[in-house]
Amino acid sequence: MRRLKMSFTDLSTVEPGLLARAVSWLEEVDLSSSQLTLQQTQAVLRAAASSRQLKKLDLAMNDSLPAVKPELLASAVLNLEEFSI
């Protein structure tokens, strides 16, 4: 599997580490409007910052994004070809 589209799916109960591990093995991930918690968003962004596979990440319409530290967001963005918020 190279792509995962989970937009408009409530993922708020998924363990952050599990979500991050799944994201790091894929090339394209759409988690837009998936009700991510701050811990999930941070875990996904840390995974994106260190993943060699992930190229495209969509986290648009997740209310937890404004609470993410700019440094973490920047490190993920620099490692991706395409990032949507």
N, C-alpha and C positions, 0 to 999 in steps of 0.2 A: 504494500500500500504506500502510495506517495502523497496522496491528498486526503484531507479530512475536513469535512464541512459540518460544523455543529452549530451554525448560526440559529438564533431563536430557539435554543434548547437550554433549559435550566440546568447548568452544570455546578451550581453552588454547593452541592453536597459531595462532589468528587474530591478526593484527597489531593491537595496541591502537588505533592511529590509525584503521584501517579500521573496526573495531568501533564506535568512538566516532562517526565520521562517519555510519555507518548508523543508529545510535541517535538521533542528533540530528534526523533527518528524519522520524521516526515519531511517532505519538501515544501508542502503548502498546507497551511492550517487556517481555517476561518472559524473564529470563536466570537464573531460579532453578535452582540445582543444575547450573550449566553449567561448573563447574571453572575459573572465571576466575582468572587470575593477578593479583597485586597491580597490575601495570602496566595491565592491561586494566580492572580495577575503577576505578582512579584515572582513566583516560581516559574511561570511561563516565560517571563522576560529574562530571568537568569538563564533558563534553558536556551532561549533564543540567542543570548549573548555568547554562548559557548558551543552551540551546535554547528557541526560542519555540513549537515544535511539541509537544515531549514533555510529556505530562500524567501518565502512569502508568509507573512503573518497578518491577520486581520483581527484586531481587538476593538473595532468600532462599537460604539453604543454600550460600553460597559462602564457602569457608574464608579467603579473602583479606580479607573485610570488617573483622575486628578490627584489622588493621594499617593501615587507612585513617585519615588524620588527621581528627579531629573537625570541624575547620573546613571541610574539603572535603566531608564528608558533609552538614554543615549547609547549605552553599551549594546543594547539589543538592536537598535536601529542601525548602528554601524556595521553589524554583522549580517544584516539582511539585504536582499536586493529590493524587496518591496515590503512596506509596512503601512498599515492603515489603522487610523484611530478616529 
